[in-house]
Amino acid sequence: MPPHRPCIFPAIDVLDRAQAVRNAELAFTLGADGIFFDNADNDDGLLHMVVSELKAAWPDKLVGAGYSTLGPAAALHRSLQCRLDATWTARRDVTSSQASAEALEAASMLKANPQHRLFASVALPHHPDEPHPEVAAVRAHELGMIPTTGGETGAESHRKLSSMRSAIGDAPLALAGCFGHQSPAALATLPSHLFVSTSALEGGFRYFDPDLLRSCMTRVAAAALMAQTRQPLAAALDSQTLHAPQAQERQDRPRSRPRTVRGSPYSAGQPRVRC
């Protein structure tokens, strides 16, 4: 299993250029390893402009996009056109029984673009029942994709993650969703990547909430510390909270562009995996 804490990617809605860039930079400042723009099926021109600006300012950060309706080949083609680092498609194209024609096409495209990361949804809650998520994870991995699951909570989620992790060994494995009820140790040791929803609906306006991201990062860093040192979770959380950055204002006000924040939840001796 991965020996270090997972990489965290907040999901950000793209409403306009200024909002998308401002929220991404806030996530980077708080210590996120990268960001994923959600609902990127349309407005690829806007997406390309936003990504170009972000990559020029933050070349070491991973920038990806999530697609809810496009298949893996179409989504990957659009991401490559926009010069993104990664792609996530929510469609069910890789299962324990087969890989769709689009999934096979995407696998061929990945061979020509080995640096790109394609996250393939496996056994998500809105998918029809998947009897063997571990087999689907192996199939996605063999196609050069990163199996991505999530949704359930508690023991059910831990069992599914454990079976998928055992099936693919040390290969990357992503988890998406809310992590309040998952086993803390599972968060730190089973997935290599976490997709975090850090937005909320308030007054009809979609905004980025840094408090949610900071809380998740602190919890995951504490879980990694707990797994490595056998500390109780409460003690590990206290240790990480001491190093966590203060929550900053929400995105609906302009802000400057600080490049680093001392005391990120991930700065207390937590080596990161290759994101």
Secondary structure, DSSP 8 states (H G I E B T S, - for coil): --SSB-EEEEEEE-SSHHHHHHHHHHHHHTT-SEEEEES-SS-HHHHHHHHHHHHHH-TTSEEEEEESSS-HHHHHHHHHHTT-SEEEE-S--B-SS-B-HHHHHHHHHHHH-TT-EEEEE-S-TTS---S-HHHHHHHHHHTT-EEEEE---HHHHHHHHHHHHHHHTTS--EEES--SSS-HHHHHHS-SEEEEE-EEEETTEEEE-HHHHHHHHHHHHHHHHHHHH---HHHHHHHHHHHS------TTS--------TT-TT-SS--B---
